[in-house]
Amino acid sequence: MKVIHRSTIYDAPRQETSRRIAFMDGLLRLQSGTWLSGFTVGPEKNHPTSTLQLSRSGDGGRYWSLVPFEFESRFGGLPGSLSSGELVETEPGRLLVFTTWFDRSNPDRPLFNPDTEGILRSRLLLAESTDEGDSWSPWREIPTPGLTGCALTGPIVQWSDGTMALTFESFKEYDDPTPVRPAAWMLRSRDNGATFGELFCVAQDPQNEVYFWDQRLCPASESGDFVAMYWTHDRASKRDRRVHFLRGSCSDGERSKSLPVETTIPGQIAAPLILEDGRILSFVVDRDRPGTMRLWQSVDNGQTWPAAECLVVHEHDEQAALTQGLADIDFAAYWEDMGRWSFGHPAIRHSGSGAVMVSWYAGTPDCMSVHAAEISV
């Protein structure tokens, strides 16, 4: 594997102070060949005024320009912030963008409540574009019946028969005093996003001791089949475990029949992609020092991931004032560290014959850009 070229999707130092923190990036290659990226921007991570920004490239991802559309952050008459912008093309030129809306009626409340371990009230929202992203419809809500504390966790999964799936995780709301029962989910649509009615539990530890966070799914060849990877946190041992992997299917039930299994990959968020030759790639953020964004590969359906064959795409000098290390993690303090990290959030997409495009955010604690690289594989 080798880097073909690098580019900057969002150049934070060139933006005004209120938009110099960019993160939660996603990628999409349109049928026309145009690239789009959606990501969160604001004056700091998880700020009450954070919103969604799009960037576009028409030359294969070498040069990017910002889409001037401004998304509405109020929903249901309430002020809110927008987190992430995951895109999908349902037919040529018709796009959907998905985001997580957080209630910011009380701007003094942080995203995470250290006392209850709940998060701000959230909604999953969807907007539509018929002009390749130049303009967008008003937001509409995607219901998550019976679930609270929901947030998007990765790219929209799209199978060849037109079925798509929205992936997200559930936690609990800010003031909820009951124990948390986190889970990773998907909602499927069979009508190009008009409705999302089939709820499927992808991963949940029956003992609620292992948290499968930030799931990233990619479709396999058969409709409903997928591979998934997880940032896996062990509450019982107070540490992150190595990246977990799951090969599953949502075509024959409402719950995954197996739990993710541990790989040899160190790190947190991991974004998988299946190549035409059957190899599985995984673009992974690892917050050990030095921090890295690495592209791993498996030739045996995810059973092994040789370290000697991975590619370091980005090496990072983390300058944020972090309080937690790799062991004996204080959970509430770990959430605060998440709001300080200055790199991460891997995304990966097919880029054409023998190549993939990856993106991530990186910078300093007060200025974070979104970067991309095309890689021959």
C-alpha atoms as one frame of an Amber mdcrd trajectory, in Angstrom:
protein
   0.000   0.000   0.000   1.264   3.456  -0.890  -0.023   7.026  -0.614  -0.774
   8.473  -4.075  -1.524  12.033  -2.948  -2.620  14.029   0.101  -5.024  16.956
   0.332  -6.814  19.226   2.792 -10.596  18.954   2.834 -11.009  21.771   5.371
  -8.186  24.206   6.065  -9.010  25.380   9.597  -6.295  28.079   9.925  -7.955
  29.938   7.023 -11.366  30.009   8.728 -12.822  32.467  11.218 -12.363  31.738
  14.914 -15.900  30.388  15.328 -15.181  27.630  12.768 -11.580  26.611  13.459
 -12.376  23.226  14.974 -13.413  20.565  12.449 -13.988  16.879  13.242 -16.535
  14.029  12.807 -15.706  13.772   9.090 -17.363  11.527   6.504 -16.737  10.778
   2.813 -18.786  10.003  -0.302 -17.827   9.499  -3.951 -20.748  10.311  -6.265
 -21.547   8.425  -9.457 -20.379  11.517 -11.361 -16.914  11.143  -9.798 -17.331
  14.160  -7.511 -16.207  13.739  -3.900 -18.140  15.178  -0.950 -17.169  15.349
   2.710 -19.435  16.286   5.610 -18.060  17.251   9.020 -18.712  19.254  12.176
 -17.302  22.767  12.623 -17.330  25.112  15.607 -15.154  27.203  17.946 -14.318
  24.070  19.979 -15.291  20.423  20.078 -18.923  19.716  20.999 -19.692  23.432
  21.301 -23.362  24.526  21.581 -23.002  26.351  18.225 -21.366  23.470  16.329
 -22.862  22.923  12.889 -22.458  20.916   9.702 -20.139  21.899   6.832 -19.736
  20.262   3.414 -16.689  20.319   1.133 -16.459  19.174  -2.496 -13.763  17.987
  -4.890 -14.179  17.623  -8.640 -10.625  16.518  -9.451 -10.312  13.196  -7.695
  -9.826  14.573  -4.205  -6.771  16.734  -4.865  -8.416  20.131  -4.341 -11.454
  20.795  -2.149 -13.775  23.808  -1.916 -16.426  24.539   0.684 -20.094  24.204
  -0.235 -21.643  27.575   0.763 -24.928  26.113   2.019 -25.666  26.839   5.713
 -27.595  24.167   7.594 -30.268  25.113  10.120 -29.287  24.016  13.639 -32.649
  24.735  15.275 -35.082  21.832  15.297 -38.583  21.639  16.699 -38.283  25.289
  17.708 -35.279  24.582  19.947 -31.635  25.653  19.577 -29.265  22.809  18.886
 -25.887  21.723  17.589 -25.183  19.374  14.682 -22.697  16.529  14.926 -21.325
  14.710  11.840 -22.579  14.682   8.249 -22.876  11.209   6.710 -23.842  11.217
   3.019 -25.358   8.715   0.595 -26.410   8.939  -3.078 -29.691   7.133  -3.766
 -29.748   7.912  -7.506 -27.561  10.125  -9.704 -27.555  13.617  -8.200 -29.992
  12.804  -5.363 -28.238  12.850  -2.010 -29.216  12.346   1.604 -27.257  13.744
   4.540 -27.662  12.486   8.099 -26.648  14.217  11.318 -27.106  14.021  15.083
 -28.899  16.999  16.631 -28.239  17.794  20.296 -30.601  19.943  22.363 -28.793
  23.140  23.388 -31.670  24.842  25.193 -29.284  25.124  28.146 -25.949  26.068
  26.533 -24.123  25.630  29.848 -24.714  21.886  29.864 -21.792  19.840  28.467
 -22.450  16.964  26.090 -21.829  14.379  28.840 -23.181  14.409  32.404 -20.432
  13.028  34.698 -22.952  12.393  37.492 -25.489  10.289  35.593 -23.242   9.297
  32.642 -25.971  10.410  30.242 -25.730  12.669  27.181 -27.758  15.618  25.964
 -31.140  14.883  24.399 -30.528  13.991  20.768 -32.355  13.378  17.499 -31.247
  11.707  14.266 -32.014  14.007  11.332 -32.107  13.697   7.535 -32.098  16.234
   4.678 -32.293  15.749   0.890 -30.520  17.366  -2.067 -31.355  16.978  -5.760
 -28.442  19.082  -7.079 -25.372  17.180  -5.813 -25.340  19.039  -2.508 -25.695
  22.688  -3.551 -28.971  23.038  -1.635 -30.833  20.973   0.935 -34.362  20.394
   2.186 -35.404  21.147   5.786 -34.462  18.532   8.378 -36.815  15.682   9.220
 -36.460  13.302  12.145 -35.741   9.586  11.899 -37.561   7.879  14.793 -35.661
   5.536  17.125 -38.566   4.010  19.071 -37.702   2.984  22.611 -34.116   4.233
  22.384 -32.546   7.354  23.892 -29.121   8.983  23.846 -28.769   8.101  20.154
 -25.946   9.308  17.889 -24.744   8.439  14.386 -21.640   6.283  14.296 -20.424
   5.998  10.724 -21.149   5.835   7.001 -24.487   4.848   5.535 -24.435   1.195
   4.474 -25.758   0.664   0.941 -26.304  -2.738  -0.710 -26.571  -3.443  -4.440
 -30.330  -4.116  -4.261 -30.947  -0.525  -3.075 -31.425  -1.323   0.607 -29.568
   1.067   2.895 -28.915   1.208   6.617 -28.307   4.049   9.027 -25.888   3.052
  11.816 -26.019   4.565  15.283 -25.528   3.819  18.962 -27.846   4.281  21.928
 -26.789   5.400  25.393 -29.064   7.295  27.787 -30.199  10.889  28.263 -28.575
  13.539  30.419 -30.723  13.345  33.568 -31.559   9.642  33.449 -30.418   8.079
  36.785 -30.811   4.461  35.658 -27.805   2.312  34.653 -26.670   2.736  31.077
 -27.182  -0.128  28.596 -25.224   0.903  25.497 -25.817  -0.823  22.171 -24.923
  -0.521  18.484 -27.854  -0.449  16.045 -28.886  -0.043  12.452 -32.115   1.179
  10.871 -32.819  -0.123   7.370 -34.663   1.529   4.502 -35.981  -0.172   1.368
 -37.431   2.972  -0.258 -34.393   5.218  -0.817 -34.615   6.792   2.600 -38.298
   7.734   2.556 -38.764   5.573   5.658 -36.467   3.773   8.080 -38.523   1.116
   9.800 -36.442  -1.997  10.413 -34.468  -1.735  13.678 -31.623  -4.221  14.124
 -29.351  -4.621  17.174 -25.848  -5.155  15.809 -23.845  -5.437  19.036 -24.556
  -5.310  22.770 -22.792  -6.960  25.700 -25.414  -8.826  27.776 -23.519  -7.880
  30.957 -23.127  -4.200  29.945 -19.472  -4.351  30.933 -17.987  -4.066  27.429
 -19.043  -1.068  25.333 -18.992  -1.413  21.532 -18.553   2.218  20.504 -18.405
   4.061  17.176 -19.312   1.123  14.997 -18.303   1.307  11.345 -20.057  -1.054
   8.938 -19.423  -1.844   5.291 -21.636  -4.006   3.072 -20.688  -7.500   1.946
 -21.775  -8.996  -1.390 -25.142 -10.386  -0.253 -27.889  -7.954   0.746 -28.014
  -7.609   4.522 -24.523  -9.041   5.050 -21.850  -6.781   6.511 -18.584  -6.531
   8.374 -18.287  -4.195  11.357 -15.497  -2.912  13.575 -15.649  -1.330  17.023
 -13.807   0.896  19.439 -14.209  -1.418  22.429 -14.107  -0.123  26.004 -14.065
  -2.485  28.986 -15.728  -0.828  31.981 -14.845  -3.731  34.275 -11.088  -3.509
  33.649 -11.117   0.288  33.073  -9.312   0.198  29.742  -9.802   0.103  26.006
  -9.464  -3.316  24.464  -8.127  -3.898  20.981 -10.380  -3.219  18.013 -13.210
  -5.745  17.704 -14.505  -7.281  14.463 -17.888  -8.725  13.493 -19.108 -10.412
  10.336 -22.880 -10.543  10.404 -26.202 -10.339   8.599 -29.367  -8.412   9.346
 -31.450 -10.292   6.757 -32.836 -12.953   9.076 -33.643 -11.361  12.424 -33.767
  -8.359  14.720 -30.562  -9.072  16.651 -27.049 -10.148  15.730 -26.461 -13.813
  16.517 -22.894 -13.244  17.721 -20.754 -10.671  19.497 -17.749  -8.876  17.977
 -14.413 -10.640  18.531 -11.114  -9.031  19.499  -8.452  -8.501  16.828  -4.745
  -7.747  17.208  -5.285  -4.119  16.073  -4.567  -1.517  18.781  -6.629   1.637
  18.743 -10.104   3.031  18.938 -12.361   3.876  15.963 -11.785   1.543  12.999
 -13.392   1.984   9.556 -13.532  -1.218   7.413 -13.839  -1.615   3.638 -14.048
  -4.784   1.528 -12.034  -4.791  -1.712 -13.014  -6.587  -4.923 -10.262  -9.166
  -4.365 -11.735 -10.078  -0.963  -9.217  -8.280   1.226 -10.625  -6.262   4.123
  -9.031  -2.913   4.895  -9.392  -1.028   8.155  -8.436   2.608   8.713  -7.753
   2.975  12.447  -6.977   5.749  14.949  -4.558   4.724  17.707  -4.102   7.159
  20.608  -0.943   5.613  22.010   2.113   7.859  21.680   2.899   8.775  19.040
  -0.672   8.847  17.829  -1.265   7.319  14.409  -3.814   6.847  11.657  -2.956
   3.443  10.143  -4.385   1.455   7.260  -4.480  -2.261   8.092  -5.390  -5.184
   5.855  -6.580  -8.782   6.251  -6.451 -11.450   3.540  -8.327 -14.095   5.568
 -11.743 -12.534   6.184 -10.666 -10.599   9.262  -9.029 -13.451  11.161  -5.543
 -11.896  11.127  -4.191  -8.364  10.632  -0.391  -8.483  10.124   1.293  -5.440
  11.678   4.137  -5.673   9.173   1.709  -4.972   6.309  -0.053  -1.891   7.690
   0.583   1.639   6.402   1.072   4.663   8.670  -0.938   7.389   6.927  -0.547
  10.056   9.628   1.591  10.364  12.763   0.349  12.797  15.389   1.878  14.719
  18.266  -1.060  15.058  20.661  -0.740  18.426  22.426  -4.039  18.407  24.299
  -3.946  18.371  28.103  -5.230  14.821  28.582  -5.816  13.197  31.961  -6.311
   9.538  31.008  -3.798   6.964  29.784  -4.221   3.448  28.452  -5.108   1.782
  31.770  -7.072   2.456  34.956  -9.354   4.826  33.047 -11.747   7.064  34.941
 -14.876   6.934  32.771 -16.136  10.485  33.354 -12.650  11.940  32.815 -12.291
   9.840  29.661 -15.367  11.553  28.205 -13.746  14.908  28.919 -10.599  13.748
  27.095 -12.731  12.874  24.063 -13.596  16.564  23.848  -9.889  17.452  23.844
  -8.358  14.968  21.384  -6.940  16.760  18.355  -6.978  13.970  15.757  -8.969
  10.922  14.725 -12.320   9.879  13.198 -11.240   7.660  10.260 -13.317   7.395
   7.077 -12.585   5.230   4.019 -14.209   4.846   0.592 -13.479   3.187  -2.743
 -11.726   5.612  -5.090 -11.596   3.638  -8.318  -9.599   0.693  -9.590  -6.935
  -0.285  -7.075  -7.275   2.752  -4.803  -9.145   4.048  -1.762  -9.666   7.502
  -0.287  -9.323   8.039   3.463 -10.016  11.085   5.625  -9.428  12.138   9.219
  -9.194  15.301  11.302  -5.953  16.534  12.861  -4.384  19.694  14.219  -3.755
  21.427  17.520  -6.206  21.823  20.406  -7.336  25.230  19.087  -7.246  24.546
  15.333  -8.228  21.240  13.684  -8.475  20.609   9.929  -9.867  17.702   7.891
  -7.342  15.830   5.735  -7.520  13.221   2.985  -5.205  10.813   1.206  -5.691
   8.576  -1.809  -3.909   5.247  -1.361  -3.074   2.516  -3.860  -4.031  -0.874
  -2.448
